[in-house]
Amino acid sequence: MTEAMKAGVPPSKADFHRVIEARSDRWYSACLKITRDPDLAADAVQDALLSAWNKRDQFRHTARLDTWIHRIAVNAALNLLRKARPGTFEALETDVESGESGPEQRLRDHELQSELAANLGRLSDIERICFVLKHLEQWRAREIAEEFGTNEGRVKQAVFRAVRKLQAGMRDLQRAQV
């Protein structure tokens, strides 16, 4: 963190470049998990960076710059998702394939990924987003509640329902493989 940021001065261009270089992949990943669309995720990160830059004088230094931008990116993804409302969930392709697994393992992995994607697609938006933020992004229920302007109980209920639905849906896959 630069001395200017410690003193309460808005983040500089160099500060932004440093956090973008270090954290842009993480922001994109979070947005992709929320939107389920690579283009929307990229748009959300771009919107977030533009918004953060334009509002840099509002940065309060109570959080780290990268955390502040992460929150803006998540909000941008949520806003784009609300506008787009995609009707179906498409499984993401695996980025890295292990050379150690044979064709049978790759087939099982693909089936598992497809089944999980299908089950995530059956969740309501609030269930899926709360599940992703809680279990994949490691947010606390309180943080999610603050982000949505709701109470922790509603978030916990959404996560609970999501987990139950995912467990039920994945049980079918487990039975099929036995």
C-alpha positions as CSV (number, residue, x, y, z in Angstrom):
1,M,0.0,0.0,0.0
2,T,1.4,3.4,-0.9
3,E,1.9,6.2,1.6
4,A,-0.8,8.2,-0.1
5,M,-3.3,5.5,0.5
6,K,-2.3,5.3,4.1
7,A,-2.9,9.0,4.4
8,G,-6.5,8.8,3.0
9,V,-5.7,10.0,-0.5
10,P,-7.6,8.3,-3.3
11,P,-5.8,5.3,-4.8
12,S,-3.4,6.2,-7.7
13,K,-3.2,4.8,-11.1
14,A,-0.2,2.8,-10.0
15,D,-2.2,1.4,-7.0
16,F,-5.0,0.3,-9.4
17,H,-2.5,-1.3,-11.8
18,R,-0.9,-3.3,-8.9
19,V,-4.2,-4.7,-7.7
20,I,-5.4,-5.4,-11.2
21,E,-2.3,-7.4,-12.0
22,A,-2.5,-9.3,-8.7
23,R,-6.3,-9.9,-8.5
24,S,-8.1,-9.5,-11.8
25,D,-8.2,-13.3,-12.3
26,R,-9.9,-13.7,-8.9
27,W,-12.5,-11.0,-9.7
28,Y,-13.2,-12.7,-13.1
29,S,-13.6,-16.1,-11.5
30,A,-16.0,-14.8,-8.9
31,C,-18.1,-13.0,-11.6
32,L,-18.0,-16.1,-13.8
33,K,-19.4,-18.3,-10.9
34,I,-22.2,-15.8,-10.4
35,T,-23.2,-15.1,-14.0
36,R,-22.3,-18.5,-15.5
37,D,-21.4,-16.6,-18.7
38,P,-17.8,-15.7,-19.7
39,D,-18.8,-12.6,-21.6
40,L,-21.0,-11.3,-18.7
41,A,-18.2,-12.0,-16.3
42,A,-15.7,-10.1,-18.3
43,D,-18.2,-7.2,-18.7
44,A,-18.8,-7.2,-14.9
45,V,-15.0,-6.9,-14.2
46,Q,-14.7,-4.2,-16.7
47,D,-17.7,-2.3,-15.3
48,A,-16.3,-2.8,-11.8
49,L,-12.9,-1.4,-12.7
50,L,-14.4,1.6,-14.5
51,S,-16.8,2.2,-11.5
52,A,-14.0,1.8,-9.0
53,W,-11.7,4.2,-10.9
54,N,-14.5,6.8,-11.2
55,K,-15.4,6.5,-7.5
56,R,-11.8,6.2,-6.2
57,D,-12.3,9.3,-4.1
58,Q,-15.0,7.3,-2.2
59,F,-12.6,4.6,-1.2
60,R,-12.5,4.8,2.6
61,H,-9.4,2.7,3.4
62,T,-11.3,0.6,5.9
63,A,-10.7,-2.4,3.5
64,R,-8.0,-3.2,1.1
65,L,-8.3,-1.8,-2.4
66,D,-8.5,-5.3,-4.0
67,T,-11.3,-6.3,-1.6
68,W,-13.2,-3.1,-2.4
69,I,-12.9,-3.7,-6.1
70,H,-13.9,-7.4,-5.6
71,R,-17.2,-6.3,-3.9
72,I,-17.8,-3.8,-6.8
73,A,-17.2,-6.6,-9.3
74,V,-19.6,-9.0,-7.5
75,N,-22.2,-6.2,-7.5
76,A,-21.6,-5.6,-11.2
77,A,-22.1,-9.3,-11.9
78,L,-25.3,-9.4,-9.9
79,N,-26.6,-6.3,-11.7
80,L,-25.7,-7.8,-15.2
81,L,-27.3,-11.1,-14.2
82,R,-30.5,-9.3,-13.1
83,K,-30.7,-7.6,-16.5
84,A,-29.8,-10.7,-18.6
85,R,-31.6,-13.4,-16.7
86,P,-30.1,-16.3,-18.6
87,G,-32.6,-19.1,-18.9
88,T,-30.3,-22.1,-19.0
89,F,-27.1,-23.1,-17.3
90,E,-24.2,-24.2,-19.6
91,A,-21.4,-26.2,-18.1
92,L,-18.0,-24.5,-18.2
93,E,-15.3,-26.4,-20.0
94,T,-12.5,-27.6,-17.8
95,D,-9.4,-25.4,-18.1
96,V,-6.8,-27.9,-17.1
97,E,-6.8,-31.5,-17.9
98,S,-4.7,-33.9,-15.9
99,G,-2.4,-36.1,-18.1
100,E,-2.6,-38.7,-15.3
101,S,-6.2,-39.7,-15.8
102,G,-7.3,-42.2,-18.4
103,P,-10.3,-41.9,-20.6
104,E,-12.6,-43.5,-18.1
105,Q,-11.7,-41.0,-15.4
106,R,-12.1,-38.1,-17.8
107,L,-15.5,-39.4,-18.7
108,R,-16.5,-39.7,-15.0
109,D,-15.1,-36.2,-14.3
110,H,-17.0,-34.8,-17.3
111,E,-20.2,-36.5,-16.1
112,L,-19.7,-35.1,-12.6
113,Q,-19.1,-31.6,-13.9
114,S,-22.1,-31.8,-16.1
115,E,-24.3,-33.1,-13.3
116,L,-23.1,-30.4,-10.9
117,A,-23.6,-27.7,-13.5
118,A,-27.2,-29.0,-14.2
119,N,-27.9,-29.1,-10.5
120,L,-26.6,-25.6,-10.0
121,G,-28.8,-24.5,-12.8
122,R,-31.9,-25.8,-11.0
123,L,-31.2,-23.6,-8.0
124,S,-33.0,-20.2,-7.8
125,D,-30.7,-17.2,-8.4
126,I,-30.6,-16.4,-4.7
127,E,-29.7,-20.0,-3.7
128,R,-27.0,-20.3,-6.4
129,I,-25.5,-16.9,-5.7
130,C,-25.5,-17.4,-1.9
131,F,-24.1,-20.9,-2.3
132,V,-21.3,-19.6,-4.6
133,L,-20.4,-16.7,-2.3
134,K,-20.5,-18.8,0.8
135,H,-18.8,-22.0,-0.3
136,L,-16.7,-21.0,-3.3
137,E,-15.8,-17.4,-2.5
138,Q,-15.6,-18.1,1.3
139,W,-17.8,-15.1,2.3
140,R,-19.4,-15.0,5.7
141,A,-23.2,-15.1,5.9
142,R,-23.1,-11.6,7.4
143,E,-21.1,-10.3,4.4
144,I,-23.6,-11.8,1.9
145,A,-26.5,-10.4,3.9
146,E,-25.0,-6.9,3.8
147,E,-24.3,-7.2,0.1
148,F,-28.0,-8.1,-0.6
149,G,-29.4,-5.8,2.0
150,T,-31.1,-8.6,3.9
151,N,-30.6,-10.5,7.1
152,E,-28.3,-13.5,7.8
153,G,-31.2,-15.8,8.3
154,R,-32.4,-15.4,4.7
155,V,-28.9,-16.0,3.5
156,K,-28.5,-19.1,5.7
157,Q,-31.8,-20.4,4.5
158,A,-30.8,-19.9,0.8
159,V,-27.5,-21.7,1.4
160,F,-29.2,-24.5,3.3
161,R,-31.8,-25.0,0.5
162,A,-29.0,-24.9,-2.1
163,V,-27.0,-27.6,-0.3
164,R,-30.1,-29.8,0.1
165,K,-31.0,-29.5,-3.5
166,L,-27.4,-30.2,-4.7
167,Q,-27.2,-33.2,-2.4
168,A,-30.4,-34.6,-3.7
169,G,-29.5,-34.1,-7.3
170,M,-26.0,-35.5,-6.8
171,R,-27.3,-38.6,-5.1
172,D,-28.8,-39.7,-8.4
173,L,-25.3,-39.5,-10.0
174,Q,-23.8,-41.4,-7.1
175,R,-26.4,-44.2,-7.4
176,A,-25.7,-44.4,-11.2
177,Q,-22.0,-44.9,-10.6
178,V,-22.4,-47.7,-8.0
